Amino acid sequence: MPPTALVVGGTRFVGRHTVEELLDHDYCVTTFTRGESDNPFADRDGVRSLHGDRTDRDALEDARDRVDPAIVIDTCAYHPGDVATATEVFADADAYVYVSSGSAYDAPDVPMREGETALHDCTAEQATDDSTESYGPRKAEGDRVVARAAEDGVRAMAVRPMLVYGPHDYTERFAYWTDRVAEYDAVAVPFDGDSLLHRSYVEDVASALRIVAERGEAGEAYNVADRNTFSLSRSLELVAEGLDTEVEIVETGPADLDSAGVEPTEFPLYTPQPALAATGKLAALGWESTDPAEAVATTARAHREAGRDGVENGPDRQTEEAIIEAARGE
């Protein structure tokens, strides 16, 4: 009999790719979702679907009893209380893997390292909040819940992806740039385009989740990100190569941005300080990342085919053209 896996989530982005990864490695997979998104696995052999609210302990227990999973991949635990419940409900599984985030870190270390770089504190109020501001603290507290569960004998682990990109990314942050490169000859980038925001290709995140479930150490957290990171400008060059087009990358100065009333942080994937994560701990388990050219090309083509343009994630084209004109002195 093939090993069984339960993916909490599993139909939208990270979970969707995780299901594919598990199927490719001969798991029998069950997704547990609210059933509010289209199910891409409705007609796939080896995949069954259960519907329920992951914040409902009874629903999780019912899923556990119906599936008896060897491994559990939890892609949508956004509050530490949810992680605590899951580590209790799935305490007897061979592995429970919590999808945390690089946002759990609370220090500008370059790179951020597991067990060395400080995590956010999390107040009781933040633990139950849903704001963007509390996201990092909530993820960090989930990591601490995992560590405590491991001390009680649960084989629980955390995976911390940096910003995730790839096909089916409903946030469309990377799609903003793929649309710009595909549609226009010139694209503005903040300053010199050397912004380094470490990213994680979604298929690499999926393989990391499986590998940690199979080989990880209880209580540990593992960063996941591209092994070969690249700047924002290099991202645009790789998009152009993947789409078989050309683009002029227009570097901009503070005055150029000010003339259009735009802050550099309004551009998606821009960070004023390098945000990089060490990935050697995960690589030591046998994990590898996809070549950046392949990852970006696959992502760019998928976004174009799906009609994703991400226009709401950054300055509109008229504003961008004003910035380009200012940068060129026109």
Order of alpha helices (4+ residues) and beta strands (2+ residues): beta-alpha-beta-beta-alpha-beta-alpha-beta-alpha-alpha-beta-beta-alpha-beta-beta-alpha-beta-alpha-beta-alpha-alpha-alpha-alpha
